[in-house]
Each structure stands twice: as C-alpha cells, then as structure tokens.
Amino acid sequence: MSVTAPMGFSAAGVACGIKPDALDLALLVAEQPAVAAGVFTLNQAAAAPVLQGRASLHQSHLKRGIVVNSGIANAGTGSLGMHNAEAMAAALAAEIDCDPEDVLVCSTGTIGPQLPMDRVVPGIEAAVLRLDATAEAGAMAAAAIMTTDSVVKQAVVEGEGWVIGGMSKGAGMVRPNMATMLAFITTDAAVGREVLQSVLAAAVDISFNSLNIDACESTNDTVIALASGASDISPEPNEFATAMEDLCRDLALQMAKDAEGASRVVTINVRGAGDDAEARYLGRLVADSALVRSSFYGGDVNWGRILGALGTADVVIDSNVLSISYCGIEVFSSGTGAEFGEVALLESMETGDFAVRINVGAGSGRANIVTTDLTPEYVVFNGERS
Amino acid sequence: MSVTAPMGFSAAGVACGIKPDALDLALLVAEQPAVAAGVFTLNQAAAAPVLQGRASLHQSHLKRGIVVNSGIANAGTGSLGMHNAEAMAAALAAEIDCDPEDVLVCSTGTIGPQLPMDRVVPGIEAAVLRLDATAEAGAMAAAAIMTTDSVVKQAVVEGEGWVIGGMSKGAGMVRPNMATMLAFITTDAAVGREVLQSVLAAAVDISFNSLNIDACESTNDTVIALASGASDISPEPNEFATAMEDLCRDLALQMAKDAEGASRVVTINVRGAGDDAEARYLGRLVADSALVRSSFYGGDVNWGRILGALGTADVVIDSNVLSISYCGIEVFSSGTGAEFGEVALLESMETGDFAVRINVGAGSGRANIVTTDLTPEYVVFNGERS
C-alpha cells in the first residue's frame, strides 16, 4: 500500500506513449479538496511543472489532484513547456470536475524535448477511467513515475486511526541523480495547511535532503503532501511529525539503495559540529567527493581523503581534535592515523553498507548524511547518449 | 629541458626507498640564494611540508634549495611529521652549506604514514652527489616527483636573454586529483620578490587553478618559483608575466592530459558573466558535476545537465538569455534546445578533446576551465586499496 492507503484518495498509472512500452503517466486524486503542501527544487533552471506547482500552491492550498508524467522532464522547454504544463492541469481538471488551479503537475525524465501533448491528454483521460483506491492502483501509479529506478518505492506509516502513505522515485532530493527526485505523500489525518507544510519541510530536510548521491540539484525535484482529513482525527503534532519523518526516511533509504550503479549505501554520521546545519554541510562535503566515494566502492579505508575533503570547508577544522571511525573502529585521531585491526575492519566492510563517523569537535551539531559509492557502472550508465 | 634550463640551478632525482624500485626523491638547488615565491593549498588539513614552506617563506624570501619526496604525503602525521619535514630541510642544508631556513620541503603521496627518515636522509645525501645542471638531471628530478603520473611534465619558455623552466606532477591545483599537484619553476631573470610572487600567483590562477579534475583541494598542493637572476636581465614585467602564464598553462595542460583514467580533456569557456571570478565559479560548477563529466565520457551532448548544474549557482542564472555550444555548435538558446546538426557535432566529439562554450549574459566576465571526463577507469583506479 502507498498513496491509496489513507482514506479519500485514488490513483492510477497508465502507458500513454511518452516512453516506448512503459507506464509513464500517473494520477493521484482526492475525493474532496485536500490540504496541500509542497517542497520544490531551488534550481534556477526549474522546470515548467515546478513553476506551475509553486504558483498553484501560492494561489490556494486545497487541491483535488496531481498529474505526473515520466520520460520527459518538461525542463528547458521555454513558454511552450509552460503552456503544456498548464494544459496537463486543465486536462485532469476537466475530467474530475474542478478548476485547473486545483491540480498540481509534475514531470520527470529527459531535459529538453517538448511533451507529446497529443498522447499526454488522451493518456490523462484514459487514466481517469482507471482511478481506484486499491493497493494495486497505488502501485501502478508508483510504477508510472519511475525513470531509471529499478524498483517501485512505496511506504506506509500508521497512526492511531490515521495513516500516511507515500511513493517516490529517483535518488536524492536537492542533490539528486540524473533522474529527478519526486515524492507524493497522502494522509487522512485532519491537519491544517501550516502544520502540513512545516512538518513536511522538516521531514524532507532530514530524509530526502540528507541523501547525497550526486552534487547536482535537479530542475524538477518536488515533494507534495495531500491531507484529506477523511479519518476525522487530528493527530498530536509531534506524533504526526514523527510519522512523516519515518515515512520520508523510509522512502529516502529505498532511493539510496536503488541509486544508479551504486553497490553500497554509506551513512556519514557527523558529530560535534557547531550546529546541525554545519554538521550537514560537513557531511555533504565528504559525500560530494568523488575520491571519497571511489574509496567506498573499493572498500578502501582511506581517511586521508576524508581529511582532505573536510580541510576544504569554509568553517574551521582542527585536525588535532578530529576523529574518524569506519564501522565503529577509530582510524584517525589526535592528528595522526590510529592503530586499528585492519583485517576485522575490512571484513565488516565486505558485507556492503557501512557507516563512517566523524567527530569534528565538542559542539552539539549532528547530521546523518546518506550516500552511495561511486562505481564504474554509474559512469557507464550516465555516459550513455540520451 | 625544464628546471635546469635557466642558469644557476642544478637538480637531481634518486630512488631512496620510500617507493619500491622507483625514483622518489628530488632536489632543486640554486648556486646562489635565489628569490623565492610560493602558492600553497588552502586546505585546513595542510601537510607538514606545506606548513614548513609557508613558515620558511614568511621568514626569508631567499632560498638555496628545495627537497621533494614522492610516495608519502607527510600529511595527517602530527608533530612527528612536522619534525620530519624540518629534518629534511636540515639534511639538505647541511649538504649544501646553508641554513635549514633556506630550504623548502615538499611531499606527495599517501596521506597517513610517517616518512622512513632512515631512508630519506641518506637519500638526500646521495642525491646531492648527483646534482647537475643538465637536461637529464632536470628530467630525473621531474620523474622523482611523480606519483600516479604516467609521464614526466616539463616546460620551458624563453625570453630575450632569460629563460623560465618548470616541472610539475599531479592533476589540478586547488581542485586536484588524489595525487597532490606540485610545480617547481626556475628562472634566471632578475626579478624581485614582490614581482615574482604576484606574477606567479596570477599565472597559477589562470592555469593550475583553472584545472578542475576533481572537487577536492589537496593537503599538499604547492607551486614554488625560484629566480636566480643569473642572466643579469630584468625583463619588462608584462613580458615576464606572459612567459610565466605560458609556462604554467603548458604544465597544466600536460597534467590534464595525464589525469588519472581520463579519456578526454574538455575546456569549458564561460562568457558574459558579471566578472571573471563569477565566470570561473560557474565554469567550476559545471566541471564539478559528476553527471556532466560522465556525459563527456560518453560523448553525449547533454546540455540539460549543464543547465541543471548552472541552475544550482548562488548567482542569478536566467535560462532565457543563456546559450550553450559544443564544438562551436549551439545546442541551447532562448530557454529551449536549439536545432543542430547532430551527426556533424557527434563526429567532432568522436575525436577526443572538445570545448563547451557557455554564454550566461552580457557581462564582460570570462573564464576557461579545463577539466576531463569522468571514466569507469577513474573509479576503478581510485577505488583500489592504498
């Protein structure tokens, strides 16, 4: 179950012909106007659907539906692209009897080409006929938003009398892979617009925003949450926030595990920074290094590269107080390499995923950045002509 | 010819046993105290020899010699590392009869291990016996500073009655590869300390600092210039500056061509930025993207990834005024992909190296950033256990 787990939502996924022979158009529809919140990419070359989504949420916070296509990003497409994003909203609105302003649009795929609207609009009409609140319909929608993903990503977290469901695609909000990161979250909890927006933004920060597969922020990254209120239960705010965090973390981890060409998920735990933002900055500096991520691939305990990456920070790094551990085994402290049981450590790393812990000082700032290794497969995959 | 081309310098390269069976210790000695200038890494985890070099140049601007070892970086080595760097300077000073303060020390190689001083000191003594002003001695020194380099990098630029020579290793000052970038430059022109320092810093900026193989700044990066004045000619400052730029660009290009695992050198020409610094920042943003560099590897004309990378800038990017060309053929302008002769363009790219030109606006700021493609070989190479 995913986006159809909470009451009040139906979904569909169809193949409309943007991709050859694959699901490429998803709908998510609320029976009644649902409270909506969104987090969008900060990329200045944001795609047309991102501009549509931002403007639409600015206009009103109640939405009836979301239409998503995969295969073409509708980015770098100028005014025709903007027109097409609006036409997608209008097409769904006409079918479900609402204003185009009540519909959000998302796209993911190749940057550049224009959408084949002669296929997209009939695709929306066909998808409306398949709308259903079953788990299968949710899974079809989750499959239809995939691009380079190899598996469908869905998650559900249950509260007391209310549910949050979600689906996502791609690998890494804010610092995503080639493929844009999209996530759609539904709940039947009764929550207001402000709570939904702030809880969503906080959860995105510690989940999708802490996923660091690549140093690029995509043109299309979007996370949208819809709350139907159909359970008639208003959860205690902390409880709701925790459930939202758990859901987003679950989806983010599924995305890391499915990152293009990756063979290991590596968590970089930064401790002792001035504050959490500084800890996150330092963790990303390490996770952004192609050299560090190449060493993760080879299972090489190369603390020198981590030290080198941290040394480029624009905050003070004192290598004499810094310590670095792999798999709980300290390998660097007090300015020099530490003696450690190399055989035992290498054995722990053989198993695949592992954690690196970096203590940078005595502060209370902490962050957990999730990344993957950089592999030859990644380069081959991303070097293919589009 | 390289560092021994100008009058007043001798060099040597020997194998002292840091590396198994390879040249790993180089000397560069001035007959008389030479005017010295240096540019060092800004990495906060700077290696012991970098600290030694900065302190030494701060103390006095006349130097008699430089001792360089490869194989071990003497970084992350604490107070023993600092002691060893100073001992290297003292060992050469004792042999050539000067103060230890008159000697500069550089190291490059693996971060972490301590130097085997029982081999390094006898190595310095042996190398002193080999000091010579021949081209061969210069080439031996250039070979002894190599780490992962596959070829020796040397260059000479002749002025009117004076000469500049240089040798380097590694791939990219400020944003170098695993291997630190080192460069040593000699001249017999008669120039003062301030001119030498400012001319060197400016030349480093547009050459080594515009080389962008990797997003990491190493712990050991160093460029040192020595001027013997032995020609008794004081060149016109602009002429000297141009010669220094030509020499540094020549060495930088040799380094790019020899970058670990790279198959293409790609020049990113940014035009129309607010100023040169902004142009350089934008060019690096593009060259830092693993996705962009993977597309260079595959010869994929993927302007969408360039657009995506530029969109993450912290300066305003207007995709409606932006244009992107590959090999002189415009592929993006006015907010959308341009029609172009794909076959002809792909043919131009098949030949290997190529240039991407990015016009970001109407400003006068420009920069040429040299990078390479990201290849599976790079990852395999840098994933190997050290």
Chai-1 contact restraints between the chains, C-beta under 6 A:
chainA,res_idxA,chainB,res_idxB,connection_type,confidence,min_distance_angstrom,max_distance_angstrom,comment,restraint_id
A,N43,B,G311,contact,1.0,0.0,6.0,A-B,restraint_1
A,N43,B,T312,contact,1.0,0.0,6.0,A-B,restraint_2
A,Q44,B,G311,contact,1.0,0.0,6.0,A-B,restraint_3
A,Q44,B,I317,contact,1.0,0.0,6.0,A-B,restraint_4
A,A45,B,L307,contact,1.0,0.0,6.0,A-B,restraint_5
A,A45,B,G311,contact,1.0,0.0,6.0,A-B,restraint_6
A,A45,B,S319,contact,1.0,0.0,6.0,A-B,restraint_7
A,G76,B,G304,contact,1.0,0.0,6.0,A-B,restraint_8
A,G76,B,L307,contact,1.0,0.0,6.0,A-B,restraint_9
A,T77,B,T336,contact,1.0,0.0,6.0,A-B,restraint_10
A,G78,B,G335,contact,1.0,0.0,6.0,A-B,restraint_11
A,G78,B,T336,contact,1.0,0.0,6.0,A-B,restraint_12
A,I111,B,G304,contact,1.0,0.0,6.0,A-B,restraint_13
A,G112,B,G304,contact,1.0,0.0,6.0,A-B,restraint_14
A,G112,B,G337,contact,1.0,0.0,6.0,A-B,restraint_15
A,M178,B,L291,contact,1.0,0.0,6.0,A-B,restraint_16
A,D214,B,A290,contact,1.0,0.0,6.0,A-B,restraint_17
A,C216,B,S289,contact,1.0,0.0,6.0,A-B,restraint_18
A,C216,B,L291,contact,1.0,0.0,6.0,A-B,restraint_19
A,C216,B,G308,contact,1.0,0.0,6.0,A-B,restraint_20
A,C216,B,A309,contact,1.0,0.0,6.0,A-B,restraint_21
A,E217,B,T312,contact,1.0,0.0,6.0,A-B,restraint_22
A,S218,B,G308,contact,1.0,0.0,6.0,A-B,restraint_23
A,T219,B,G308,contact,1.0,0.0,6.0,A-B,restraint_24
A,S289,B,C216,contact,1.0,0.0,6.0,A-B,restraint_25
A,A290,B,D214,contact,1.0,0.0,6.0,A-B,restraint_26
A,L291,B,M178,contact,1.0,0.0,6.0,A-B,restraint_27
A,L291,B,C216,contact,1.0,0.0,6.0,A-B,restraint_28
A,L291,B,N382,contact,1.0,0.0,6.0,A-B,restraint_29
A,S294,B,V379,contact,1.0,0.0,6.0,A-B,restraint_30
A,S294,B,N382,contact,1.0,0.0,6.0,A-B,restraint_31
A,S294,B,G383,contact,1.0,0.0,6.0,A-B,restraint_32
A,Y297,B,G383,contact,1.0,0.0,6.0,A-B,restraint_33
A,G298,B,G383,contact,1.0,0.0,6.0,A-B,restraint_34
A,G298,B,E384,contact,1.0,0.0,6.0,A-B,restraint_35
A,G298,B,R385,contact,1.0,0.0,6.0,A-B,restraint_36
A,D300,B,R385,contact,1.0,0.0,6.0,A-B,restraint_37
A,G304,B,G76,contact,1.0,0.0,6.0,A-B,restraint_38
A,G304,B,I111,contact,1.0,0.0,6.0,A-B,restraint_39
A,G304,B,G112,contact,1.0,0.0,6.0,A-B,restraint_40
A,L307,B,A45,contact,1.0,0.0,6.0,A-B,restraint_41
A,L307,B,G76,contact,1.0,0.0,6.0,A-B,restraint_42
A,G308,B,C216,contact,1.0,0.0,6.0,A-B,restraint_43
A,G308,B,S218,contact,1.0,0.0,6.0,A-B,restraint_44
A,G308,B,T219,contact,1.0,0.0,6.0,A-B,restraint_45
A,A309,B,C216,contact,1.0,0.0,6.0,A-B,restraint_46
A,G311,B,N43,contact,1.0,0.0,6.0,A-B,restraint_47
A,G311,B,Q44,contact,1.0,0.0,6.0,A-B,restraint_48
A,G311,B,A45,contact,1.0,0.0,6.0,A-B,restraint_49
A,T312,B,N43,contact,1.0,0.0,6.0,A-B,restraint_50
A,T312,B,E217,contact,1.0,0.0,6.0,A-B,restraint_51
A,I317,B,Q44,contact,1.0,0.0,6.0,A-B,restraint_52
A,S319,B,A45,contact,1.0,0.0,6.0,A-B,restraint_53
A,G335,B,G78,contact,1.0,0.0,6.0,A-B,restraint_54
A,T336,B,T77,contact,1.0,0.0,6.0,A-B,restraint_55
A,T336,B,G78,contact,1.0,0.0,6.0,A-B,restraint_56
A,G337,B,G112,contact,1.0,0.0,6.0,A-B,restraint_57
A,L374,B,V379,contact,1.0,0.0,6.0,A-B,restraint_58
A,P376,B,P376,contact,1.0,0.0,6.0,A-B,restraint_59
A,P376,B,V379,contact,1.0,0.0,6.0,A-B,restraint_60
A,P376,B,V380,contact,1.0,0.0,6.0,A-B,restraint_61
A,V379,B,S294,contact,1.0,0.0,6.0,A-B,restraint_62
A,V379,B,L374,contact,1.0,0.0,6.0,A-B,restraint_63
A,V379,B,P376,contact,1.0,0.0,6.0,A-B,restraint_64
A,V380,B,P376,contact,1.0,0.0,6.0,A-B,restraint_65
A,N382,B,L291,contact,1.0,0.0,6.0,A-B,restraint_66
A,N382,B,S294,contact,1.0,0.0,6.0,A-B,restraint_67
A,G383,B,S294,contact,1.0,0.0,6.0,A-B,restraint_68
A,G383,B,Y297,contact,1.0,0.0,6.0,A-B,restraint_69
A,G383,B,G298,contact,1.0,0.0,6.0,A-B,restraint_70
A,E384,B,G298,contact,1.0,0.0,6.0,A-B,restraint_71
A,R385,B,G298,contact,1.0,0.0,6.0,A-B,restraint_72
A,R385,B,D300,contact,1.0,0.0,6.0,A-B,restraint_73
A,S386,B,D300,contact,1.0,0.0,6.0,A-B,restraint_74
